[in-house]
Amino acid sequence: MDRRSFIKKSALGAASIAVPTILPSGRLFAATGSRRANHVVFCLFSGGVRNLESVLKNEGNLMPHMLKGNSSISTDIAGSIDAMPSSPLSKTLQEYGTLFTNIKFSDGPTGHFNGHTSAITGQHTNSNLSLRTNPPMPTVFELYRKHNSPVHAARNAWWISHSNNLYPLLNHSSHPDYGLNYAANQIAPNPFFGWDVSTNLRHELEFTDQKASTIKDLQAYMDSNFKKTYSLNSGVINSADDREEMVAWMTEMQNKRVTGQLNNPWSIPSWMSGDQYNVFFAEELIKKFQPELTVVNLFNVDVAHENFSEYCNALNRADYAVAHLWDTIQSTPGMKDDTVLIVMPEIGRNLNANSIIDQNGRAALDHTNGDPMARDVFCMVIGPDGVVNQDSVNTDLGATVDVVPTIADILGFRQDIDVSLPGNVLQSAFS
Amino acid sequence: MSTVRFYIALIAMVLASCSNEVVYDVGTLEPSNKGNKTELKDDLQFMSIAYRDLFGEEVPPDVLSTMRKAYISFGDKELIIDEIVQTMLVSPDLDLPSSAAIAADRSAFISDTYRKFLLRDPSDFELAFWESQLIEQTDLTAKDVYYVFMTCQEYKYY
């Protein structure tokens, strides 16, 4: 028996205690509503994106893989935009679904964490939102896990964050009726599969069957002599089988990193950005686990605080990454034709520039509470024909808090949620 | 009146100067026979203490940084802690007692292991239990025993 099998065996007892057979809600299996699709991928196109540079194309079409149109990029910044490979898709992403151009981040400070929290909980936030603890209201992961089947549920919900800065907190809330038992698996792949972690955290002890059994008995003996006084915060709870698969996947990725197989896997002519790598790892995870609910965020566009041209470049790179993501979803058995992809920035950016001028003479952009443009974003809902309205543009007023009820509607648990959600389902996206 | 105020102020200054500086140094703790640990180690404490217990020195900042990066980058903390413990135990820099040394004085090895990881002496029963295990399970190595101690519940507390 190798160590993987040992972990699996030794975790069986704990998992059988930690994962309730019948959840606190009393529900055992699926939600009461019918599903539009069995998978949702929510791409927080985040870092702060203005509609001016995205759907309004003021600088030309900086997002040619996602948005229709061939308008040329402004000549003064064109030299700062890196070439991307040709699209893996036969048409723009917009044509695979419905583009909402009038979405508001209507309430709360226009900061990244507030924006993320609002998008992931479906709740408005305020300046009292703690940056040190999990949010008070349940996340979409907890709503999904609590109001759906518990079987293998944790492996079906993933929060793939671009960085470790605050964002790991968003895989569950501190809400007493939800919380850790309904958390998503969380990973920040860029640091986790970085060189230092990959080269140092990949050694393993190997145990024979007999040795594994002995060690398991000895661990049980040791724990029988110690009475716990607190509950250990062990993070998200996975079943033994799922944990074994996760370790195998981690090891595969780390081995690829160490052997150089992750050097520009998309063959981008220049280099792969952090956003693109984050989506790459999200794709690898999707191929491995086919989660029912995946949330992945991007962040490089926040360079706009100091460099407008690089912001446009990051937008162009993120555009390619999202198209690549959709292509991977459509190439993944179990996800193909059964996935809805939602793309939305968490906040916008200011109309008025700050005083930092870039190499092309363009002024940088912040995102502050008093500027209405920092509250304007777009949202794209992409999905199979017959489920999602194809090649449609909707200008009705919507809100970033609409995404959580929309996800709940797609996955069939909207009517089971017993906390109040201020948003509405983006009904016009659906056939 | 002014004398009374002077003494009150003096006492307040002494109390204030005592309460402002808190020094955490678990390395100075003496082994206890009671095992009544009640405080859960936080992630940084766990990794720092585990490294010091195994290698007998403070964890280098770059090693701690790597361990912490792995810890906070993945949501299943139990899984990552297990990985970190295993990583330390397979380090070529780790100096472990040989099987011959353990066989030569099992009682001393067990007592040392309790003190090293749990900061206490084993009870007579615990000592007898482990000695019998080492006699019966002839392939048990120091690495195996250390793994058991470092993944037990008591080791998560101080």
Interface residues (C-beta under 8 A of the other chain):
Chain A: R3 I7 W159 N164 P168 N171 A183 A184 N185 Q186 I187 A188 P189 P191 F192 G194 D196 V197 N200 L201 R202 H203 E204 L205 Q210 K211 T214 I215 L218 Q219 Y221 M222 D223 N225 F226 K228 T229 Y230 L232 N233 S234 G235 V236 I237 N238 R243 M246 V247 M250
Chain B: G35 K37 T38 L40 D62 V63 S65 T66 M67 K69 A70 I72 S73 F74 G75 D76 K77 E78 L79 I80 D82 E83 I84 Q86 T87 L89 V90 S91 E126 F129 Q133 Q137 D139 L140 K143 D144 V145 Y147 V148 F149 T151 C152 Q153 E154 K156 Y157
